Amino acid sequence: MEIARELSAHARHPFTHQWLGSLLKKYKFPNDKVHDLIQQQLLEPVKRGLYVAGPALKTGKPEPFLLANHIMGPSYVSVDTALFYYGLIPERVYEIASMTIKSSREFSTPFGHFSYTRLPLPYYAFGIRQIKLAEDQFVLAASPEKALCDRLITTSGLVFRSQKAAKAWLLEDLRMEEEQLRQLDTKAMLGWLKDAPKNESLKNMIKVIENV
C-alpha cells in the first residue's frame, strides 16, 4: 500500500495536516481519508492537525521532545525537562515543559502532558540550541544555562534578595551539584540580564555560581 509505505518512511517525524494533505491530494475528500487511516491504525492523532505513525505500521515514533516542538510553535524544551536531560537535577520529570512567545498553554495527549510557558522577546531567543536525539530527529531545547534561568523566571513567587537564598535553592531545592554549577557558562547568562525578567534574582544566582 503506497500510503502505508510513505507513512513508514517518515515515521520518525510527526505528520502535520498540511503534509498529509499533500500525500492524499489525489483523494476527493482527504480529511475523510485521514479518518480512515486512523480507523486502520495507520495514523494516531496527537492533537488536532498533528499525527504520528499508528501501531499497525510497527515503526518507531518521534521522540517526545520533537513532539513538543511541533505541538506548539515556536517553542523550545526547557526548565526541569531540559535540566534532567542534561543531568543537572536528579528528579525525573514526566511533563515535557517548553517555553514559547505565545500565550501559555497545556496539552494532554496520548503521548504525555506538554506545557508551554510564555516568555518575552528578546529574552526568549537567547540560549536555544539544536540537539540530536536520534537519527534524523533534531529538537530545539534550552542550553543548560538558559534552562536554569527559565526555571527561576517562570517559578511564581520565587525571588532571591540575597545570594544565600539563591544558593539554598540551587543546592537544596534543586539538589544540583557544585561541580555541575562550575561547568555553567556564566558569561552567557550575564549577557541575557539586560533583557531578562527577574533581573536582580538572576544576578544573585549567577554570583553564587561564579563563587562555588
PyRosetta script that sets phi, psi and omega in degrees:
from pyrosetta import init, pose_from_sequence

init()
pose = pose_from_sequence("MEIARELSAHARHPFTHQWLGSLLKKYKFPNDKVHDLIQQQLLEPVKRGLYVAGPALKTGKPEPFLLANHIMGPSYVSVDTALFYYGLIPERVYEIASMTIKSSREFSTPFGHFSYTRLPLPYYAFGIRQIKLAEDQFVLAASPEKALCDRLITTSGLVFRSQKAAKAWLLEDLRMEEEQLRQLDTKAMLGWLKDAPKNESLKNMIKVIENV")
pose.set_psi(1, 122.0)
pose.set_omega(1, -173.2)
pose.set_phi(2, -60.5)
pose.set_psi(2, -43.2)
pose.set_omega(2, -178.5)
pose.set_phi(3, -63.8)
pose.set_psi(3, -43.5)
pose.set_omega(3, 179.3)
pose.set_phi(4, -60.9)
pose.set_psi(4, -40.3)
pose.set_omega(4, 178.9)
pose.set_phi(5, -63.7)
pose.set_psi(5, -42.7)
pose.set_omega(5, 179.0)
pose.set_phi(6, -63.8)
pose.set_psi(6, -43.5)
pose.set_omega(6, 178.5)
pose.set_phi(7, -63.3)
pose.set_psi(7, -42.3)
pose.set_omega(7, 179.7)
pose.set_phi(8, -63.6)
pose.set_psi(8, -39.1)
pose.set_omega(8, -178.1)
pose.set_phi(9, -65.4)
pose.set_psi(9, -26.0)
pose.set_omega(9, -177.8)
pose.set_phi(10, -114.6)
pose.set_psi(10, 20.7)
pose.set_omega(10, -170.3)
pose.set_phi(11, -67.5)
pose.set_psi(11, -17.7)
pose.set_omega(11, -178.7)
pose.set_phi(12, -84.8)
pose.set_psi(12, 5.6)
pose.set_omega(12, 177.9)
pose.set_phi(13, -127.6)
pose.set_psi(13, 150.3)
pose.set_omega(13, 174.4)
pose.set_phi(14, -67.0)
pose.set_psi(14, 151.2)
pose.set_omega(14, 177.5)
pose.set_phi(15, -103.4)
pose.set_psi(15, 120.7)
pose.set_omega(15, 175.7)
pose.set_phi(16, -85.5)
pose.set_psi(16, 160.7)
pose.set_omega(16, 177.7)
pose.set_phi(17, -60.7)
pose.set_psi(17, -35.6)
pose.set_omega(17, 179.3)
pose.set_phi(18, -65.1)
pose.set_psi(18, -43.6)
pose.set_omega(18, -179.9)
pose.set_phi(19, -65.1)
pose.set_psi(19, -42.4)
pose.set_omega(19, 177.9)
pose.set_phi(20, -63.7)
pose.set_psi(20, -35.6)
pose.set_omega(20, 178.4)
pose.set_phi(21, -60.9)
pose.set_psi(21, -40.2)
pose.set_omega(21, 178.2)
pose.set_phi(22, -70.2)
pose.set_psi(22, -34.2)
pose.set_omega(22, 178.2)
pose.set_phi(23, -67.9)
pose.set_psi(23, -33.7)
pose.set_omega(23, -174.1)
pose.set_phi(24, -107.3)
pose.set_psi(24, 23.0)
pose.set_omega(24, -173.6)
pose.set_phi(25, -64.2)
pose.set_psi(25, -21.2)
pose.set_omega(25, -179.6)
pose.set_phi(26, -77.5)
pose.set_psi(26, -12.2)
pose.set_omega(26, 179.5)
pose.set_phi(27, -85.8)
pose.set_psi(27, 140.6)
pose.set_omega(27, -179.0)
pose.set_phi(28, -66.0)
pose.set_psi(28, -37.3)
pose.set_omega(28, 179.6)
pose.set_phi(29, -124.5)
pose.set_psi(29, 80.4)
pose.set_omega(29, -176.2)
pose.set_phi(30, -60.2)
pose.set_psi(30, -31.9)
pose.set_omega(30, 178.9)
pose.set_phi(31, -64.6)
pose.set_psi(31, -36.8)
pose.set_omega(31, 175.8)
pose.set_phi(32, -65.6)
pose.set_psi(32, -36.6)
pose.set_omega(32, 178.9)
pose.set_phi(33, -67.1)
pose.set_psi(33, -37.9)
pose.set_omega(33, 175.6)
pose.set_phi(34, -58.9)
pose.set_psi(34, -43.9)
pose.set_omega(34, 178.1)
pose.set_phi(35, -60.6)
pose.set_psi(35, -41.3)
pose.set_omega(35, 178.2)
pose.set_phi(36, -62.4)
pose.set_psi(36, -41.6)
pose.set_omega(36, -179.5)
pose.set_phi(37, -65.2)
pose.set_psi(37, -34.2)
pose.set_omega(37, 175.6)
pose.set_phi(38, -67.3)
pose.set_psi(38, -42.8)
pose.set_omega(38, 179.4)
pose.set_phi(39, -63.3)
pose.set_psi(39, -32.7)
pose.set_omega(39, 179.1)
pose.set_phi(40, -83.4)
pose.set_psi(40, 0.3)
pose.set_omega(40, -178.8)
pose.set_phi(41, 61.7)
pose.set_psi(41, 27.3)
pose.set_omega(41, 172.4)
pose.set_phi(42, -87.7)
pose.set_psi(42, -22.4)
pose.set_omega(42, 174.8)
pose.set_phi(43, -126.0)
pose.set_psi(43, 149.1)
pose.set_omega(43, 175.4)
pose.set_phi(44, -132.4)
pose.set_psi(44, 122.2)
pose.set_omega(44, -178.3)
pose.set_phi(45, -73.9)
pose.set_psi(45, 139.2)
pose.set_omega(45, 173.5)
pose.set_phi(46, -96.6)
pose.set_psi(46, -50.3)
pose.set_omega(46, 173.2)
pose.set_phi(47, -155.7)
pose.set_psi(47, 178.1)
pose.set_omega(47, -179.6)
pose.set_phi(48, -56.8)
pose.set_psi(48, 121.6)
pose.set_omega(48, 176.9)
pose.set_phi(49, 85.6)
pose.set_psi(49, 3.9)
pose.set_omega(49, -179.6)
pose.set_phi(50, -138.1)
pose.set_psi(50, 132.4)
pose.set_omega(50, -173.9)
pose.set_phi(51, -138.9)
pose.set_psi(51, 163.1)
pose.set_omega(51, 170.1)
pose.set_phi(52, -130.8)
pose.set_psi(52, 171.2)
pose.set_omega(52, 178.7)
pose.set_phi(53, -61.0)
pose.set_psi(53, 135.9)
pose.set_omega(53, -179.4)
pose.set_phi(54, -82.1)
pose.set_psi(54, 167.6)
pose.set_omega(54, -176.3)
pose.set_phi(55, -61.6)
pose.set_psi(55, -25.4)
pose.set_omega(55, -178.7)
pose.set_phi(56, -66.8)
pose.set_psi(56, -21.8)
pose.set_omega(56, -179.8)
pose.set_phi(57, -80.4)
pose.set_psi(57, -21.5)
pose.set_omega(57, 178.9)
pose.set_phi(58, 53.4)
pose.set_psi(58, 47.6)
pose.set_omega(58, 178.5)
pose.set_phi(59, -118.3)
pose.set_psi(59, 177.6)
pose.set_omega(59, 173.6)
pose.set_phi(60, -74.4)
pose.set_psi(60, 171.8)
pose.set_omega(60, 179.1)
pose.set_phi(61, -127.5)
pose.set_psi(61, 164.6)
pose.set_omega(61, 176.2)
pose.set_phi(62, -63.1)
pose.set_psi(62, 148.7)
pose.set_omega(62, 174.0)
pose.set_phi(63, -63.9)
pose.set_psi(63, 148.4)
pose.set_omega(63, 179.3)
pose.set_phi(64, -55.2)
pose.set_psi(64, -37.0)
pose.set_omega(64, 179.4)
pose.set_phi(65, -63.2)
pose.set_psi(65, -37.5)
pose.set_omega(65, 179.0)
pose.set_phi(66, -68.1)
pose.set_psi(66, -39.5)
pose.set_omega(66, 174.5)
pose.set_phi(67, -59.4)
pose.set_psi(67, -42.0)
pose.set_omega(67, -179.3)
pose.set_phi(68, -58.5)
pose.set_psi(68, -42.5)
pose.set_omega(68, 178.6)
pose.set_phi(69, -61.2)
pose.set_psi(69, -32.2)
pose.set_omega(69, -175.4)
pose.set_phi(70, -91.1)
pose.set_psi(70, -29.2)
pose.set_omega(70, -177.9)
pose.set_phi(71, -60.8)
pose.set_psi(71, -39.0)
pose.set_omega(71, 176.7)
pose.set_phi(72, -148.2)
pose.set_psi(72, 124.9)
pose.set_omega(72, 179.9)
pose.set_phi(73, -135.8)
pose.set_psi(73, 157.4)
pose.set_omega(73, -1.2)
pose.set_phi(74, -72.0)
pose.set_psi(74, 147.1)
pose.set_omega(74, 178.3)
pose.set_phi(75, -162.3)
pose.set_psi(75, 163.4)
pose.set_omega(75, 173.4)
pose.set_phi(76, -145.4)
pose.set_psi(76, 147.3)
pose.set_omega(76, -179.2)
pose.set_phi(77, -71.4)
pose.set_psi(77, 136.4)
pose.set_omega(77, -174.8)
pose.set_phi(78, -153.4)
pose.set_psi(78, -159.9)
pose.set_omega(78, -178.1)
pose.set_phi(79, 39.4)
pose.set_psi(79, -135.5)
pose.set_omega(79, -171.6)
pose.set_phi(80, -61.4)
pose.set_psi(80, -32.1)
pose.set_omega(80, 178.9)
pose.set_phi(81, -60.5)
pose.set_psi(81, -47.6)
pose.set_omega(81, 179.0)
pose.set_phi(82, -72.4)
pose.set_psi(82, -39.4)
pose.set_omega(82, -179.3)
pose.set_phi(83, -61.4)
pose.set_psi(83, -39.9)
pose.set_omega(83, 176.7)
pose.set_phi(84, -68.4)
pose.set_psi(84, -40.9)
pose.set_omega(84, 178.5)
pose.set_phi(85, -56.9)
pose.set_psi(85, -40.5)
pose.set_omega(85, -179.9)
pose.set_phi(86, -80.5)
pose.set_psi(86, -4.4)
pose.set_omega(86, -179.4)
pose.set_phi(87, 77.9)
pose.set_psi(87, 21.2)
pose.set_omega(87, -177.2)
pose.set_phi(88, -88.2)
pose.set_psi(88, -22.1)
pose.set_omega(88, 175.5)
pose.set_phi(89, -127.6)
pose.set_psi(89, 149.4)
pose.set_omega(89, -174.9)
pose.set_phi(90, -85.2)
pose.set_psi(90, -18.0)
pose.set_omega(90, -173.6)
pose.set_phi(91, -83.4)
pose.set_psi(91, 120.7)
pose.set_omega(91, 176.1)
pose.set_phi(92, -64.1)
pose.set_psi(92, 139.5)
pose.set_omega(92, -177.7)
pose.set_phi(93, -113.6)
pose.set_psi(93, 130.5)
pose.set_omega(93, -177.4)
pose.set_phi(94, -99.9)
pose.set_psi(94, -20.1)
pose.set_omega(94, 173.5)
pose.set_phi(95, -86.5)
pose.set_psi(95, 140.0)
pose.set_omega(95, 174.1)
pose.set_phi(96, -93.8)
pose.set_psi(96, 109.0)
pose.set_omega(96, -174.3)
pose.set_phi(97, -103.5)
pose.set_psi(97, 132.2)
pose.set_omega(97, -178.5)
pose.set_phi(98, -131.6)
pose.set_psi(98, 162.9)
pose.set_omega(98, 173.6)
pose.set_phi(99, -107.7)
pose.set_psi(99, 151.8)
pose.set_omega(99, -179.4)
pose.set_phi(100, -148.5)
pose.set_psi(100, 165.3)
pose.set_omega(100, 172.7)
pose.set_phi(101, -96.4)
pose.set_psi(101, -3.1)
pose.set_omega(101, 178.2)
pose.set_phi(102, -90.3)
pose.set_psi(102, -178.3)
pose.set_omega(102, 178.2)
pose.set_phi(103, -64.9)
pose.set_psi(103, 146.4)
pose.set_omega(103, 179.8)
pose.set_phi(104, -62.5)
pose.set_psi(104, 138.9)
pose.set_omega(104, -179.3)
pose.set_phi(105, -149.7)
pose.set_psi(105, 163.9)
pose.set_omega(105, 174.3)
pose.set_phi(106, -133.0)
pose.set_psi(106, 147.5)
pose.set_omega(106, 179.1)
pose.set_phi(107, -133.5)
pose.set_psi(107, 122.9)
pose.set_omega(107, 171.9)
pose.set_phi(108, -99.5)
pose.set_psi(108, 120.3)
pose.set_omega(108, -175.0)
pose.set_phi(109, -128.3)
pose.set_psi(109, 169.3)
pose.set_omega(109, 174.6)
pose.set_phi(110, -63.2)
pose.set_psi(110, -11.4)
pose.set_omega(110, -176.2)
pose.set_phi(111, -109.7)
pose.set_psi(111, 11.5)
pose.set_omega(111, 177.1)
pose.set_phi(112, 125.5)
pose.set_psi(112, 178.1)
pose.set_omega(112, -179.6)
pose.set_phi(113, -100.5)
pose.set_psi(113, 130.7)
pose.set_omega(113, -177.5)
pose.set_phi(114, -122.8)
pose.set_psi(114, 126.3)
pose.set_omega(114, 178.6)
pose.set_phi(115, -118.0)
pose.set_psi(115, 149.5)
pose.set_omega(115, -178.3)
pose.set_phi(116, -135.0)
pose.set_psi(116, 124.7)
pose.set_omega(116, -178.5)
pose.set_phi(117, -114.6)
pose.set_psi(117, 132.2)
pose.set_omega(117, -177.6)
pose.set_phi(118, -74.2)
pose.set_psi(118, 136.1)
pose.set_omega(118, 171.8)
pose.set_phi(119, -126.7)
pose.set_psi(119, 148.5)
pose.set_omega(119, -178.9)
pose.set_phi(120, -80.9)
pose.set_psi(120, 152.6)
pose.set_omega(120, 168.4)
pose.set_phi(121, -83.5)
pose.set_psi(121, 150.5)
pose.set_omega(121, 1.6)
pose.set_phi(122, -84.7)
pose.set_psi(122, -5.7)
pose.set_omega(122, -176.9)
pose.set_phi(123, -53.6)
pose.set_psi(123, -40.9)
pose.set_omega(123, -178.3)
pose.set_phi(124, -49.4)
pose.set_psi(124, -41.0)
pose.set_omega(124, -170.2)
pose.set_phi(125, -76.7)
pose.set_psi(125, -10.3)
pose.set_omega(125, -177.9)
pose.set_phi(126, -77.9)
pose.set_psi(126, 149.0)
pose.set_omega(126, 168.1)
pose.set_phi(127, 63.7)
pose.set_psi(127, 30.4)
pose.set_omega(127, 176.2)
pose.set_phi(128, -98.8)
pose.set_psi(128, 134.7)
pose.set_omega(128, 178.6)
pose.set_phi(129, -129.5)
pose.set_psi(129, 160.2)
pose.set_omega(129, 175.7)
pose.set_phi(130, -99.2)
pose.set_psi(130, 128.0)
pose.set_omega(130, -177.6)
pose.set_phi(131, -117.5)
pose.set_psi(131, 135.3)
pose.set_omega(131, 174.3)
pose.set_phi(132, -90.8)
pose.set_psi(132, 114.9)
pose.set_omega(132, -179.2)
pose.set_phi(133, -94.5)
pose.set_psi(133, -34.8)
pose.set_omega(133, -178.8)
pose.set_phi(134, -157.6)
pose.set_psi(134, 177.6)
pose.set_omega(134, -179.6)
pose.set_phi(135, -54.9)
pose.set_psi(135, 122.5)
pose.set_omega(135, 178.1)
pose.set_phi(136, 61.9)
pose.set_psi(136, 20.1)
pose.set_omega(136, 177.7)
pose.set_phi(137, -121.8)
pose.set_psi(137, 102.5)
pose.set_omega(137, -179.7)
pose.set_phi(138, -114.8)
pose.set_psi(138, 134.9)
pose.set_omega(138, -177.1)
pose.set_phi(139, -127.6)
pose.set_psi(139, 156.4)
pose.set_omega(139, 173.6)
pose.set_phi(140, -93.5)
pose.set_psi(140, 126.5)
pose.set_omega(140, -179.2)
pose.set_phi(141, -144.2)
pose.set_psi(141, 158.7)
pose.set_omega(141, 175.5)
pose.set_phi(142, -69.1)
pose.set_psi(142, 147.0)
pose.set_omega(142, 167.7)
pose.set_phi(143, -65.7)
pose.set_psi(143, 164.6)
pose.set_omega(143, 177.4)
pose.set_phi(144, -54.5)
pose.set_psi(144, -41.3)
pose.set_omega(144, -178.9)
pose.set_phi(145, -65.4)
pose.set_psi(145, -43.6)
pose.set_omega(145, -178.6)
pose.set_phi(146, -68.5)
pose.set_psi(146, -38.6)
pose.set_omega(146, 179.2)
pose.set_phi(147, -60.8)
pose.set_psi(147, -38.6)
pose.set_omega(147, 179.3)
pose.set_phi(148, -69.6)
pose.set_psi(148, -43.5)
pose.set_omega(148, 177.1)
pose.set_phi(149, -62.3)
pose.set_psi(149, -42.9)
pose.set_omega(149, 178.3)
pose.set_phi(150, -61.0)
pose.set_psi(150, -38.3)
pose.set_omega(150, -179.3)
pose.set_phi(151, -61.4)
pose.set_psi(151, -44.7)
pose.set_omega(151, 178.7)
pose.set_phi(152, -64.2)
pose.set_psi(152, -48.9)
pose.set_omega(152, -173.7)
pose.set_phi(153, -64.1)
pose.set_psi(153, -38.6)
pose.set_omega(153, -173.0)
pose.set_phi(154, -92.1)
pose.set_psi(154, -1.6)
pose.set_omega(154, 177.0)
pose.set_phi(155, -85.9)
pose.set_psi(155, 111.9)
pose.set_omega(155, -175.8)
pose.set_phi(156, -59.8)
pose.set_psi(156, 131.7)
pose.set_omega(156, 176.1)
pose.set_phi(157, 81.5)
pose.set_psi(157, -2.5)
pose.set_omega(157, -178.1)
pose.set_phi(158, -87.1)
pose.set_psi(158, 111.5)
pose.set_omega(158, -179.8)
pose.set_phi(159, -136.6)
pose.set_psi(159, 133.5)
pose.set_omega(159, 178.1)
pose.set_phi(160, -107.7)
pose.set_psi(160, 112.3)
pose.set_omega(160, 176.7)
pose.set_phi(161, -96.4)
pose.set_psi(161, 0.1)
pose.set_omega(161, 178.0)
pose.set_phi(162, -151.5)
pose.set_psi(162, 159.1)
pose.set_omega(162, 176.5)
pose.set_phi(163, -68.4)
pose.set_psi(163, -30.3)
pose.set_omega(163, 178.7)
pose.set_phi(164, -60.2)
pose.set_psi(164, -43.9)
pose.set_omega(164, 179.4)
pose.set_phi(165, -65.6)
pose.set_psi(165, -40.4)
pose.set_omega(165, 179.4)
pose.set_phi(166, -64.7)
pose.set_psi(166, -41.1)
pose.set_omega(166, -179.7)
pose.set_phi(167, -65.1)
pose.set_psi(167, -41.8)
pose.set_omega(167, 179.0)
pose.set_phi(168, -62.3)
pose.set_psi(168, -39.4)
pose.set_omega(168, 179.2)
pose.set_phi(169, -64.1)
pose.set_psi(169, -46.0)
pose.set_omega(169, -177.8)
pose.set_phi(170, -66.1)
pose.set_psi(170, -47.2)
pose.set_omega(170, -171.8)
pose.set_phi(171, -89.8)
pose.set_psi(171, -29.9)
pose.set_omega(171, -176.6)
pose.set_phi(172, -102.5)
pose.set_psi(172, -47.5)
pose.set_omega(172, -178.6)
pose.set_phi(173, -75.6)
pose.set_psi(173, -51.2)
pose.set_omega(173, 179.1)
pose.set_phi(174, -82.8)
pose.set_psi(174, -18.0)
pose.set_omega(174, -179.5)
pose.set_phi(175, 58.7)
pose.set_psi(175, 42.0)
pose.set_omega(175, 174.0)
pose.set_phi(176, -80.4)
pose.set_psi(176, 155.0)
pose.set_omega(176, 179.4)
pose.set_phi(177, -94.2)
pose.set_psi(177, 144.2)
pose.set_omega(177, -179.7)
pose.set_phi(178, -60.1)
pose.set_psi(178, -38.0)
pose.set_omega(178, 180.0)
pose.set_phi(179, -62.7)
pose.set_psi(179, -37.2)
pose.set_omega(179, 177.4)
pose.set_phi(180, -67.5)
pose.set_psi(180, -39.5)
pose.set_omega(180, 178.9)
pose.set_phi(181, -62.5)
pose.set_psi(181, -35.5)
pose.set_omega(181, -179.6)
pose.set_phi(182, -65.4)
pose.set_psi(182, -21.2)
pose.set_omega(182, -178.7)
pose.set_phi(183, -82.3)
pose.set_psi(183, -11.1)
pose.set_omega(183, -176.2)
pose.set_phi(184, -75.2)
pose.set_psi(184, 146.6)
pose.set_omega(184, -178.3)
pose.set_phi(185, -87.9)
pose.set_psi(185, 92.1)
pose.set_omega(185, -177.7)
pose.set_phi(186, -71.5)
pose.set_psi(186, -24.0)
pose.set_omega(186, 177.4)
pose.set_phi(187, -63.3)
pose.set_psi(187, -42.4)
pose.set_omega(187, 177.4)
pose.set_phi(188, -63.2)
pose.set_psi(188, -43.3)
pose.set_omega(188, -179.1)
pose.set_phi(189, -62.6)
pose.set_psi(189, -40.9)
pose.set_omega(189, 178.6)
pose.set_phi(190, -63.6)
pose.set_psi(190, -32.4)
pose.set_omega(190, 179.3)
pose.set_phi(191, -67.4)
pose.set_psi(191, -19.8)
pose.set_omega(191, -179.6)
pose.set_phi(192, -89.6)
pose.set_psi(192, -13.8)
pose.set_omega(192, -169.0)
pose.set_phi(193, -57.0)
pose.set_psi(193, -42.7)
pose.set_omega(193, -173.5)
pose.set_phi(194, -56.1)
pose.set_psi(194, -34.9)
pose.set_omega(194, -175.5)
pose.set_phi(195, -105.9)
pose.set_psi(195, 7.8)
pose.set_omega(195, -173.1)
pose.set_phi(196, -96.1)
pose.set_psi(196, 142.4)
pose.set_omega(196, 167.7)
pose.set_phi(197, -64.9)
pose.set_psi(197, 163.0)
pose.set_omega(197, 178.5)
pose.set_phi(198, 51.4)
pose.set_psi(198, 45.6)
pose.set_omega(198, -174.5)
pose.set_phi(199, -54.3)
pose.set_psi(199, -47.9)
pose.set_omega(199, -176.6)
pose.set_phi(200, -68.3)
pose.set_psi(200, -38.5)
pose.set_omega(200, 177.7)
pose.set_phi(201, -63.5)
pose.set_psi(201, -41.5)
pose.set_omega(201, 177.7)
pose.set_phi(202, -62.7)
pose.set_psi(202, -40.7)
pose.set_omega(202, 178.1)
pose.set_phi(203, -58.1)
pose.set_psi(203, -45.5)
pose.set_omega(203, 180.0)
pose.set_phi(204, -64.3)
pose.set_psi(204, -39.6)
pose.set_omega(204, 179.1)
pose.set_phi(205, -66.1)
pose.set_psi(205, -42.4)
pose.set_omega(205, -179.2)
pose.set_phi(206, -64.4)
pose.set_psi(206, -39.7)
pose.set_omega(206, 177.8)
pose.set_phi(207, -60.9)
pose.set_psi(207, -38.7)
pose.set_omega(207, 177.4)
pose.set_phi(208, -62.8)
pose.set_psi(208, -46.2)
pose.set_omega(208, -178.3)
pose.set_phi(209, -62.8)
pose.set_psi(209, -38.7)
pose.set_omega(209, 179.5)
pose.set_phi(210, -65.5)
pose.set_psi(210, -25.7)
pose.set_omega(210, -173.2)
pose.set_phi(211, -106.0)
pose.set_psi(211, 1.7)
pose.set_omega(211, 179.9)
pose.set_phi(212, -73.1)
pose.dump_pdb("model.pdb")
